[in-house]
Amino acid sequence: MTLGTTATTTALLAGGAKLVDALRVVSVAAAQLHSWAATTEGRRRTGMVLRSLDRAEWQVTRLVRLPDGGQADHLVIGPTGAYLLDSRAWGGVVTVDHKGATITPGGRPETAWTARGQHCSLAPAAAALGRTVSTTGRRSVAPRAVVVVWATFPERLAVAGGITYVAGDHLAEWLSDRSRHSDRQVALTGRHVLPSRCATSSDR
């Protein structure tokens, strides 16, 4: 191999590596944009539902700062309890298991991905929020961690990893149901009540 050929090969390899790095950056940016869009649209839809609740009975706080520095979309307090809500308008069919919510876009199983981030962080955040001392000096009640799903969600309700996943169009009814099933009862009716798997937590 001549010196010129070696230099050309080295330059091509370096250029290829830069291209791979650039594509990786673009891919990460696209995933972040997708996540932001899903969050923004989900929050908007949930906000519309929450505005339909009786203001005399329900207190709704938007964009709640969490003890760990994170943020949840809504804190809802009313006759049936307190709820910390995160909302997602995912594109695809949603199923829930011990890993979190798995989204299958366009009926293509090979493109399915799992959103583990909320599954592993929202429940501890809700518990931490409950441990904080309010301005009155009284401890607040730990809210229930809820992910509101704005997507095709055949189960409509599933509980896993300390999080309740509820279909957006079912949210108002579920919040207001004073005779709501416990997690144990939900399990007995065929819904999911599963432990979480957070060791390799990631969220697209």
PAPA-237702 format. One record per atom (N, C-alpha, C): residue in one letter; x, y, z. Coordinates in steps of 0.2 Angstrom, whole numbers, padded with zeros to 4 digits, always signed. Layout:
N
aXYZ...
! end
This chain:
204
m+0004-0006+0000m+0000+0000+0000m+0004+0006+0000t+0003+0011-0005t+0007+0017-0005t+0005+0022+0000l+0009+0027+0001l+0008+0032+0006l+0002+0036+0005g+0001+0037-0002g-0005+0041-0004g-0012+0037-0002t-0011+0030-0003t-0017+0026-0002t-0019+0025+0005t-0013+0025+0009t-0014+0025+0017t-0017+0031+0019a-0015+0037+0017a-0018+0043+0019a-0025+0044+0017t-0027+0041+0011t-0034+0042+0009t-0038+0037+0013t-0036+0031+0014t-0039+0027+0018t-0041+0029+0025t-0035+0032+0028t-0036+0035+0035t-0041+0041+0035a-0041+0045+0030a-0045+0051+0029a-0052+0048+0028l-0053+0043+0024l-0060+0040+0024l-0063+0037+0030l-0058+0034+0034l-0060+0031+0040l-0062+0036+0045a-0058+0042+0045a-0060+0047+0050a-0066+0051+0048g-0067+0052+0041g-0073+0055+0039g-0079+0050+0041g-0078+0044+0040g-0084+0039+0042g-0086+0039+0049a-0081+0040+0053a-0082+0040+0061a-0085+0047+0062k-0083+0052+0059k-0087+0058+0060k-0094+0058+0058l-0095+0055+0052l-0102+0054+0050l-0106+0050+0055v-0103+0044+0057v-0107+0040+0062v-0109+0044+0068d-0104+0048+0071d-0105+0053+0077d-0111+0058+0075a-0110+0061+0069a-0115+0066+0067a-0122+0062+0067l-0123+0056+0064l-0129+0053+0064l-0132+0051+0071r-0127+0049+0075r-0129+0048+0082r-0132+0054+0086v-0129+0060+0085v-0131+0066+0087v-0138+0068+0085v-0139+0067+0078v-0146+0068+0075v-0151+0063+0078s-0149+0057+0079s-0154+0052+0081s-0156+0054+0088v-0151+0056+0093v-0153+0058+0100v-0157+0064+0100a-0155+0069+0095a-0159+0075+0095a-0167+0073+0093a-0167+0069+0088a-0174+0067+0085a-0178+0063+0091a-0175+0059+0095a-0178+0056+0100a-0180+0061+0106q-0176+0065+0107q-0178+0071+0112q-0183+0075+0110l-0183+0077+0103l-0189+0080+0100l-0195+0077+0101h-0195+0070+0099h-0201+0066+0099h-0204+0065+0106s-0199+0065+0111s-0201+0064+0118s-0204+0071+0121w-0201+0076+0119w-0204+0083+0120w-0211+0084+0117a-0212+0082+0111a-0218+0083+0108a-0224+0078+0111a-0222+0072+0113a-0227+0068+0116a-0229+0070+0123t-0224+0073+0127t-0225+0076+0133t-0230+0082+0133t-0228+0087+0128t-0232+0093+0127t-0239+0092+0125e-0240+0087+0120e-0247+0086+0118e-0251+0082+0123g-0247+0077+0127g-0251+0074+0132g-0253+0078+0138r-0248+0083+0140r-0250+0088+0145r-0256+0092+0143r-0256+0094+0137r-0262+0098+0134r-0268+0095+0135r-0268+0088+0133r-0275+0084+0133r-0277+0083+0140t-0272+0081+0144t-0274+0080+0151t-0277+0087+0154g-0274+0092+0153g-0276+0099+0155g-0283+0100+0154m-0285+0098+0147m-0292+0099+0145m-0297+0095+0149v-0295+0089+0151v-0299+0084+0155v-0300+0087+0162l-0294+0089+0165l-0294+0092+0172l-0298+0098+0172r-0299+0102+0167r-0303+0108+0168r-0310+0106+0168s-0312+0100+0166s-0319+0098+0167s-0321+0096+0174l-0316+0095+0178l-0318+0093+0185l-0321+0099+0189d-0325+0097+0194d-0328+0102+0198d-0323+0106+0202r-0322+0112+0201r-0317+0116+0205r-0318+0117+0212a-0325+0116+0214a-0326+0116+0221a-0324+0110+0225e-0322+0105+0221e-0320+0099+0224e-0313+0097+0223w-0310+0099+0217w-0304+0097+0215w-0299+0103+0215q-0293+0102+0217q-0287+0107+0216q-0282+0104+0211v-0281+0108+0206v-0276+0106+0201v-0270+0110+0201t-0264+0108+0201t-0258+0112+0201t-0254+0109+0195r-0252+0114+0191r-0249+0112+0184r-0241+0113+0185l-0237+0109+0182l-0230+0109+0182l-0227+0109+0189v-0228+0103+0192v-0226+0103+0199v-0218+0101+0200r-0215+0105+0204r-0208+0104+0205r-0207+0098+0210l-0203+0093+0209l-0202+0088+0213l-0196+0088+0217p-0196+0085+0223p-0190+0085+0228p-0184+0083+0224d-0184+0079+0219d-0177+0077+0216d-0175+0082+0211g-0179+0087+0210g-0177+0092+0205g-0181+0091+0198g-0184+0086+0198g-0188+0084+0192g-0195+0088+0192q-0199+0087+0187q-0205+0090+0186q-0211+0085+0184a-0217+0086+0187a-0222+0082+0184a-0227+0087+0181d-0232+0084+0177d-0236+0088+0173d-0242+0091+0178h-0245+0087+0182h-0250+0090+0186h-0250+0086+0193l-0252+0090+0198l-0254+0087+0205l-0261+0088+0206v-0265+0083+0207v-0273+0083+0207v-0275+0081+0214i-0278+0085+0218i-0281+0083+0224i-0288+0084+0225g-0292+0079+0227g-0299+0079+0227g-0302+0074+0232p-0309+0073+0231p-0312+0069+0236p-0310+0062+0236t-0307+0059+0231t-0305+0052+0230t-0297+0051+0232g-0294+0057+0233g-0286+0056+0235g-0282+0061+0231a-0276+0060+0231a-0271+0064+0228a-0267+0060+0222y-0266+0064+0217y-0263+0060+0211y-0257+0065+0208l-0252+0062+0207l-0246+0065+0203l-0246+0062+0196l-0248+0067+0191l-0249+0065+0184l-0243+0067+0180d-0241+0062+0176d-0237+0063+0170d-0241+0061+0164s-0241+0064+0158s-0245+0062+0152s-0241+0061+0146r-0243+0057+0142r-0239+0055+0136r-0244+0054+0130a-0243+0057+0125a-0247+0056+0119a-0242+0052+0114w-0241+0046+0115w-0237+0041+0112w-0240+0040+0105g-0236+0038+0100g-0238+0036+0093g-0238+0029+0093g-0243+0025+0094g-0243+0018+0093g-0248+0015+0098v-0247+0008+0098v-0251+0004+0103v-0247+0003+0109v-0250+0005+0115v-0247+0004+0122v-0249-0002+0125t-0244-0006+0128t-0245-0011+0133t-0241-0010+0139v-0243-0013+0144v-0239-0012+0151v-0237-0018+0154d-0231-0019+0156d-0228-0025+0159d-0223-0022+0164h-0219-0027+0167h-0214-0025+0173h-0209-0021+0170k-0208-0020+0164k-0203-0016+0161k-0205-0008+0160g-0212-0007+0160g-0214-0001+0159g-0219-0001+0153a-0220+0005+0150a-0225+0005+0145a-0221+0004+0138t-0223-0001+0134t-0220-0003+0128t-0225+0000+0122i-0222+0004+0118i-0226+0007+0112i-0224+0004+0106t-0229+0001+0102t-0228-0002+0096t-0231+0003+0090p-0226+0006+0087p-0229+0011+0081p-0232+0007+0075g-0237+0009+0073g-0240+0007+0067g-0241-0001+0066g-0241-0004+0071g-0242-0011+0071g-0236-0015+0069r-0230-0012+0070r-0224-0015+0068r-0220-0017+0074p-0220-0023+0076p-0217-0026+0082p-0209-0024+0082e-0206-0024+0076e-0199-0023+0076e-0197-0016+0078t-0202-0012+0078t-0200-0005+0080t-0202-0003+0087a-0205-0008+0090a-0207-0007+0097a-0202-0004+0102w-0203+0000+0106w-0198+0003+0111w-0202+0003+0118t-0198+0003+0123t-0201+0004+0130t-0199+0010+0134a-0203+0014+0136a-0202+0020+0140a-0202+0018+0148r-0195+0017+0150r-0194+0015+0157r-0193+0021+0162g-0192+0027+0159g-0190+0032+0163g-0195+0034+0168q-0201+0035+0166q-0207+0037+0170q-0208+0031+0175h-0208+0025+0172h-0210+0019+0176h-0205+0019+0182c-0199+0021+0182c-0194+0020+0187c-0193+0026+0191s-0196+0032+0189s-0194+0038+0193s-0201+0041+0196l-0206+0040+0193l-0212+0044+0195l-0215+0041+0202a-0215+0035+0203a-0217+0032+0209a-0213+0035+0215p-0206+0034+0215p-0202+0037+0220p-0203+0044+0221a-0204+0048+0216a-0205+0055+0216a-0211+0057+0220a-0217+0053+0218a-0223+0054+0222a-0222+0053+0229a-0219+0047+0231a-0218+0046+0238a-0214+0051+0242a-0208+0054+0238a-0204+0059+0241a-0208+0065+0242l-0213+0067+0237l-0217+0073+0238l-0222+0072+0244g-0224+0066+0245g-0228+0065+0251g-0224+0066+0258r-0218+0065+0257r-0214+0066+0264r-0212+0073+0265t-0213+0077+0260t-0211+0084+0261t-0216+0087+0266v-0213+0092+0270v-0217+0096+0275v-0220+0102+0272s-0227+0102+0272s-0230+0108+0269s-0229+0114+0273t-0231+0120+0270t-0230+0126+0274t-0234+0127+0280t-0239+0123+0281t-0243+0123+0287t-0239+0119+0293g-0234+0115+0291g-0230+0111+0296g-0233+0104+0296r-0238+0102+0292r-0241+0096+0292r-0238+0092+0286r-0238+0085+0287r-0235+0081+0281r-0241+0081+0276s-0239+0081+0270s-0244+0080+0265s-0245+0073+0263v-0251+0071+0261v-0252+0064+0259v-0249+0062+0253a-0245+0056+0252a-0242+0054+0246a-0246+0053+0241p-0246+0057+0235p-0250+0056+0230p-0249+0049+0226r-0254+0047+0222r-0253+0041+0218r-0250+0043+0212a-0245+0039+0210a-0241+0041+0203a-0245+0038+0198v-0247+0042+0193v-0251+0041+0187v-0248+0043+0181v-0248+0038+0176v-0246+0040+0169v-0252+0040+0165v-0254+0046+0162v-0260+0047+0158v-0258+0045+0151v-0261+0040+0148v-0259+0038+0141v-0264+0040+0136w-0261+0045+0131w-0265+0047+0126w-0262+0043+0119a-0265+0037+0118a-0263+0033+0113a-0268+0027+0113t-0267+0023+0108t-0271+0017+0108t-0269+0012+0114f-0273+0011+0119f-0271+0008+0125f-0277+0003+0127p-0277-0003+0124p-0282-0008+0124p-0284-0009+0132e-0279-0010+0136e-0281-0011+0143e-0285-0006+0147r-0283+0000+0145r-0286+0006+0148r-0284+0008+0155l-0283+0003+0158l-0280+0003+0165l-0275-0002+0167a-0269-0001+0169a-0264-0006+0171a-0260-0003+0177v-0258-0007+0182v-0254-0005+0187v-0248-0009+0187a-0242-0006+0187a-0236-0009+0187a-0230-0005+0190g-0226-0007+0194g-0220-0004+0196g-0222+0002+0201g-0228+0002+0204g-0230+0007+0208g-0233+0013+0204i-0235+0012+0198i-0238+0017+0194i-0244+0014+0191t-0249+0019+0191t-0256+0017+0188t-0255+0020+0181y-0256+0016+0176y-0257+0019+0169y-0264+0019+0167v-0267+0025+0165v-0274+0025+0163v-0275+0029+0157a-0280+0026+0153a-0281+0030+0146a-0284+0037+0147g-0282+0041+0143g-0284+0048+0144g-0291+0049+0144d-0294+0046+0139d-0302+0047+0139d-0305+0044+0145h-0302+0040+0149h-0305+0037+0155h-0303+0041+0161l-0299+0046+0161l-0296+0049+0167l-0301+0052+0171a-0305+0056+0169a-0310+0060+0173a-0314+0055+0177e-0317+0050+0173e-0321+0045+0177e-0317+0041+0182w-0311+0039+0181w-0307+0035+0185w-0305+0040+0191l-0303+0046+0191l-0302+0050+0196l-0308+0051+0201s-0314+0051+0198s-0320+0053+0202s-0323+0047+0205d-0321+0041+0203d-0324+0035+0205d-0322+0033+0213r-0327+0035+0217r-0326+0034+0224r-0326+0026+0226s-0328+0022+0222s-0328+0015+0224s-0323+0011+0220r-0317+0015+0218r-0312+0013+0214r-0309+0006+0217h-0307+0001+0212h-0304-0005+0215h-0297-0003+0218s-0295-0007+0223s-0288-0006+0225s-0283-0010+0220d-0277-0009+0221d-0272-0012+0216d-0273-0019+0216r-0274-0022+0222r-0275-0029+0223r-0281-0032+0219q-0287-0028+0219q-0293-0029+0216q-0292-0029+0208v-0288-0024+0206v-0287-0023+0199v-0283-0029+0196a-0278-0032+0200a-0275-0038+0198a-0280-0044+0197l-0284-0044+0202l-0289-0050+0202l-0294-0049+0196t-0295-0043+0193t-0299-0043+0187t-0295-0043+0181g-0289-0045+0181g-0286-0046+0175g-0281-0041+0173r-0281-0035+0176r-0276-0030+0175r-0269-0032+0177h-0264-0027+0176h-0258-0028+0178h-0256-0025+0185v-0253-0029+0189v-0250-0026+0195v-0244-0030+0196l-0239-0027+0193l-0232-0030+0192l-0226-0026+0195p-0221-0029+0198p-0215-0026+0200p-0212-0022+0194s-0208-0017+0196s-0204-0014+0191s-0197-0017+0190r-0194-0016+0184r-0188-0018+0182r-0184-0011+0180c-0180-0008+0185c-0177-0002+0184c-0170-0002+0183a-0167-0008+0183a-0159-0008+0183a-0156-0005+0177t-0160-0005+0171t-0158-0003+0165t-0162+0002+0163s-0164+0007+0167s-0170+0012+0165s-0167+0016+0160s-0172+0017+0155s-0171+0022+0150s-0178+0024+0147d-0178+0030+0144d-0184+0032+0141d-0183+0036+0135r-0186+0034+0130r-0185+0037+0123r-0189+0043+0123
! end
